[in-house]
Amino acid sequence: MAKSVTPRALRAFFLACGLAWFGPAAAGTLLSPGTAVLITKFAEPFGLPTVILSEGGLHDKWLGVRRRLDDEMVQLALCEGDREGCMWPAALQFLAIVDAANARDGRARLGEINRAINLAVRPVSDLAQYGELDVWTAPLATLTRGGDCEDYAIAKFVALRRAGVAPDDLRIVIMHDTVRGEDHAVATARLDGHWLTLDNRRMAMVEDSDLRNYQPTFVIDQDGVKRYVDAPLLAAASHRDRATPVLLSALAEPGLVPPATQAPRQAD
């Protein structure tokens, strides 16, 4: 295929051929939780029920990633068909990561992607890089410029999917770290009925049931964003430590979701 054809010009073609993963956008604001529909589904990481968010700030951020990912899927398709003529180094790097993962099976495949993305991405805060508090990027942009925890998680989510992991077995989970007082995002993959967390803070994967001092707050899959309902702390932390990510702090650090303000405690 001619190099002069741009990814955006070919986007409609590839979307029609099934390379688009996601659906249309919807309106919302960062501070609004959005419309929620309660679903009892214990197949999610941590085995907790969730509500679907059909609008709101987190919902909109994920839709923005979806749109950028459509363009990156075109770049990956072009480079996969002609690696010697590929114009995008990040695309070649991403394809190499997926190739290495495909040479392995089971847990080793997941671990390969976790380690490779952790080593390939330069940790940098959104504030330092963009002058903004919370910017989510698609994998090729992350490999090129670096990113923080949600960018690592998105890159792993996409790499796992391209390595053959079924969509029903992939999630991104946002959790509140009650010890550090920070919010953190990880990719998760289900293997043999167990959810493994792929974390930019560690090379080893840990099962969701073995995590401590975290409270899962949101879960993201190919269909959208869900909020955990009354999620307990994953350790013997105080009830008053429970928090929901609502406002973003300016004290962003590489590898962290910006800290959240604490939700008002309800009377017992």
C-alpha positions as CSV (number, residue, x, y, z in Angstrom):
1,M,0.0,0.0,0.0
2,A,1.3,3.4,-0.9
3,K,3.0,5.3,1.9
4,S,1.3,8.6,0.9
5,V,-2.0,7.3,2.1
6,T,-2.5,8.7,5.6
7,P,-4.1,6.7,8.5
8,R,-6.9,9.2,8.9
9,A,-7.8,8.8,5.2
10,L,-8.0,5.1,5.6
11,R,-9.7,5.1,8.9
12,A,-13.3,4.7,7.5
13,F,-12.1,1.7,5.5
14,F,-10.6,-0.1,8.4
15,L,-13.5,0.7,10.7
16,A,-15.8,-0.9,8.1
17,C,-13.6,-4.0,8.1
18,G,-14.0,-4.5,11.8
19,L,-10.9,-2.8,13.2
20,A,-13.0,-0.3,15.2
21,W,-13.5,-1.6,18.8
22,F,-15.9,1.0,20.1
23,G,-19.1,2.9,19.6
24,P,-20.3,6.5,19.4
25,A,-19.6,9.2,21.9
26,A,-21.9,10.8,24.4
27,A,-21.9,14.0,26.5
28,G,-20.9,14.4,30.2
29,T,-18.9,16.4,32.6
30,L,-16.0,15.6,34.8
31,L,-17.8,16.2,38.1
32,S,-21.1,14.5,37.3
33,P,-21.2,10.7,38.0
34,G,-23.4,10.3,34.9
35,T,-26.5,8.1,34.4
36,A,-26.1,4.8,36.1
37,V,-27.9,1.5,35.6
38,L,-27.4,-1.1,38.4
39,I,-26.2,-4.6,37.3
40,T,-25.4,-7.5,39.5
41,K,-22.4,-9.1,37.8
42,F,-19.9,-11.0,39.9
43,A,-17.7,-11.8,36.8
44,E,-15.9,-8.5,37.3
45,P,-12.5,-8.3,39.1
46,F,-13.0,-8.4,42.8
47,G,-16.4,-10.2,42.3
48,L,-18.5,-7.1,43.1
49,P,-21.7,-5.7,41.5
50,T,-21.4,-2.6,39.4
51,V,-23.5,0.2,37.8
52,I,-23.0,1.2,34.2
53,L,-22.1,4.8,33.6
54,S,-23.6,6.2,30.4
55,E,-22.1,9.7,30.8
56,G,-19.8,11.7,33.0
57,G,-16.1,12.7,33.1
58,L,-14.6,9.2,33.3
59,H,-17.0,7.9,30.6
60,D,-15.9,10.8,28.3
61,K,-12.2,10.2,28.9
62,W,-12.6,6.6,27.8
63,L,-14.6,7.6,24.7
64,G,-11.7,9.9,23.8
65,V,-9.3,7.0,24.1
66,R,-11.5,5.0,21.8
67,R,-11.5,7.6,19.1
68,R,-7.7,7.9,19.2
69,L,-7.3,4.2,19.3
70,D,-9.3,3.9,16.0
71,D,-6.5,5.9,14.3
72,E,-3.8,3.9,16.0
73,M,-5.4,0.6,14.8
74,V,-5.0,1.8,11.3
75,Q,-1.3,2.5,11.8
76,L,-0.8,-0.9,13.4
77,A,-2.6,-2.6,10.4
78,L,-0.5,-0.8,7.9
79,C,2.8,-1.6,9.7
80,E,1.8,-5.2,10.3
81,G,1.3,-5.6,6.5
82,D,4.6,-3.9,5.6
83,R,7.0,-3.7,8.5
84,E,10.0,-2.7,6.4
85,G,8.0,0.3,5.1
86,C,6.5,1.2,8.4
87,M,6.7,5.0,9.1
88,W,5.8,4.7,12.8
89,P,8.6,3.4,15.2
90,A,6.1,3.1,18.1
91,A,3.9,0.9,16.0
92,L,6.8,-1.5,15.2
93,Q,7.7,-1.5,18.9
94,F,4.1,-2.3,19.9
95,L,3.9,-5.1,17.3
96,A,7.2,-6.6,18.6
97,I,5.7,-6.7,22.1
98,V,2.6,-8.5,20.9
99,D,4.8,-10.9,18.8
100,A,6.9,-11.8,21.9
101,A,3.7,-12.4,23.9
102,N,2.2,-14.6,21.2
103,A,5.3,-16.8,21.4
104,R,4.1,-17.7,24.9
105,D,1.0,-19.3,26.4
106,G,-1.2,-18.7,29.4
107,R,0.2,-16.8,32.3
108,A,3.6,-16.4,30.6
109,R,1.8,-14.5,27.8
110,L,0.2,-12.1,30.2
111,G,3.5,-11.7,32.1
112,E,5.4,-10.9,28.9
113,I,3.1,-8.0,28.1
114,N,3.1,-6.7,31.7
115,R,6.9,-6.6,31.8
116,A,7.4,-5.4,28.3
117,I,5.1,-2.4,28.6
118,N,6.5,-1.6,32.1
119,L,10.0,-1.4,30.5
120,A,9.0,0.3,27.3
121,V,7.0,3.3,28.7
122,R,8.8,6.2,30.3
123,P,7.0,7.3,33.5
124,V,6.0,10.9,33.4
125,S,3.1,12.8,35.0
126,D,0.4,14.4,32.9
127,L,1.1,17.8,34.5
128,A,4.7,17.6,33.6
129,Q,4.0,16.4,30.0
130,Y,0.9,18.3,29.0
131,G,0.4,20.9,31.7
132,E,-3.0,19.3,32.5
133,L,-4.1,17.2,35.3
134,D,-5.5,14.1,33.7
135,V,-4.8,13.1,30.1
136,W,-5.4,9.6,28.9
137,T,-3.5,8.4,25.8
138,A,-3.6,5.5,23.4
139,P,-0.7,3.0,23.3
140,L,1.4,4.4,20.4
141,A,1.3,7.9,21.9
142,T,2.3,6.4,25.3
143,L,5.2,4.5,23.8
144,T,6.4,7.7,22.1
145,R,6.0,10.2,24.9
146,G,5.6,8.3,28.1
147,G,2.7,8.3,30.5
148,D,1.3,7.5,33.9
149,C,-0.6,4.5,35.4
150,E,-3.8,4.7,33.3
151,D,-1.6,5.0,30.1
152,Y,0.3,1.9,31.1
153,A,-3.0,0.1,31.8
154,I,-4.6,1.2,28.4
155,A,-1.5,0.0,26.5
156,K,-1.6,-3.4,28.2
157,F,-5.3,-3.7,27.6
158,V,-4.8,-3.2,23.9
159,A,-1.7,-5.4,23.7
160,L,-3.5,-8.2,25.5
161,R,-6.4,-8.0,23.1
162,R,-4.2,-8.1,20.1
163,A,-2.4,-11.1,21.7
164,G,-5.6,-13.0,21.6
165,V,-7.1,-12.5,25.0
166,A,-10.9,-12.4,24.8
167,P,-12.7,-9.1,25.4
168,D,-14.7,-10.7,28.3
169,D,-11.4,-11.5,30.0
170,L,-10.0,-8.0,29.9
171,R,-10.6,-5.0,32.2
172,I,-9.0,-1.8,33.4
173,V,-9.6,-1.2,37.1
174,I,-9.2,2.1,39.0
175,M,-8.6,1.6,42.7
176,H,-8.0,3.8,45.7
177,D,-4.8,3.1,47.6
178,T,-5.9,3.7,51.2
179,V,-2.3,3.6,52.5
180,R,-0.8,6.2,50.1
181,G,-4.1,8.1,49.7
182,E,-3.8,7.9,45.9
183,D,-5.9,6.4,43.1
184,H,-4.2,3.9,40.8
185,A,-5.1,2.2,37.5
186,V,-4.1,-1.3,36.4
187,A,-5.0,-3.7,33.6
188,T,-6.5,-7.0,34.6
189,A,-6.9,-10.2,32.7
190,R,-8.8,-13.4,33.6
191,L,-7.0,-16.7,33.3
192,D,-8.5,-20.0,34.4
193,G,-11.2,-18.1,36.3
194,H,-8.8,-15.9,38.2
195,W,-8.3,-12.1,37.6
196,L,-4.6,-11.1,37.5
197,T,-3.5,-7.5,37.8
198,L,-0.9,-6.1,35.4
199,D,0.6,-3.2,37.4
200,N,3.2,-0.6,36.3
201,R,4.4,-0.7,39.9
202,R,5.5,-4.3,39.8
203,M,6.8,-6.9,37.3
204,A,5.0,-9.8,39.0
205,M,1.3,-10.2,38.5
206,V,-0.9,-10.5,41.5
207,E,-4.5,-11.9,41.8
208,D,-7.2,-9.5,42.7
209,S,-8.0,-11.5,45.8
210,D,-4.4,-11.0,47.0
211,L,-4.3,-7.2,46.8
212,R,-4.3,-5.4,50.1
213,N,-5.2,-1.8,51.1
214,Y,-7.0,-1.0,47.8
215,Q,-10.6,-0.2,47.2
216,P,-11.8,-0.8,43.6
217,T,-13.9,2.1,42.4
218,F,-14.3,1.8,38.6
219,V,-13.9,-0.9,36.0
220,I,-13.6,-0.3,32.3
221,D,-14.0,-2.8,29.4
222,Q,-14.6,-2.7,25.7
223,D,-18.3,-1.7,26.3
224,G,-17.7,1.2,28.6
225,V,-17.2,2.3,32.2
226,K,-18.9,0.8,35.3
227,R,-18.7,1.9,39.0
228,Y,-18.4,-0.6,41.8
229,V,-21.2,-0.5,44.2
230,D,-20.3,-0.3,47.9
231,A,-16.9,-1.8,47.3
232,P,-15.2,-2.8,50.6
233,L,-11.6,-2.2,51.3
234,L,-9.3,-5.1,50.5
235,A,-7.8,-4.9,53.9
236,A,-8.8,-4.1,57.5
237,A,-8.9,-0.4,56.8
238,S,-11.4,2.0,58.5
239,H,-14.8,2.5,57.0
240,R,-14.1,6.3,56.9
241,D,-11.2,5.8,54.5
242,R,-13.5,4.8,51.7
243,A,-13.3,7.4,48.8
244,T,-14.6,7.9,45.3
245,P,-12.5,9.6,42.6
246,V,-14.4,12.9,42.0
247,L,-12.0,15.9,41.9
248,L,-8.4,15.8,40.5
249,S,-5.4,17.1,42.5
250,A,-2.6,19.1,40.9
251,L,-0.1,16.9,42.8
252,A,0.0,14.3,40.0
253,E,2.9,11.9,40.0
254,P,4.1,9.4,37.3
255,G,2.3,6.1,37.6
256,L,-0.6,7.5,39.6
257,V,-4.1,8.5,38.9
258,P,-4.5,12.0,40.4
259,P,-5.6,11.7,44.0
260,A,-9.3,11.9,44.7
261,T,-11.2,13.9,47.3
262,Q,-12.9,11.9,50.0
263,A,-16.6,11.3,49.6
264,P,-18.7,12.5,52.6
265,R,-19.3,9.8,55.1
266,Q,-22.9,8.7,55.6
267,A,-24.3,8.3,59.0
268,D,-24.1,4.7,60.3
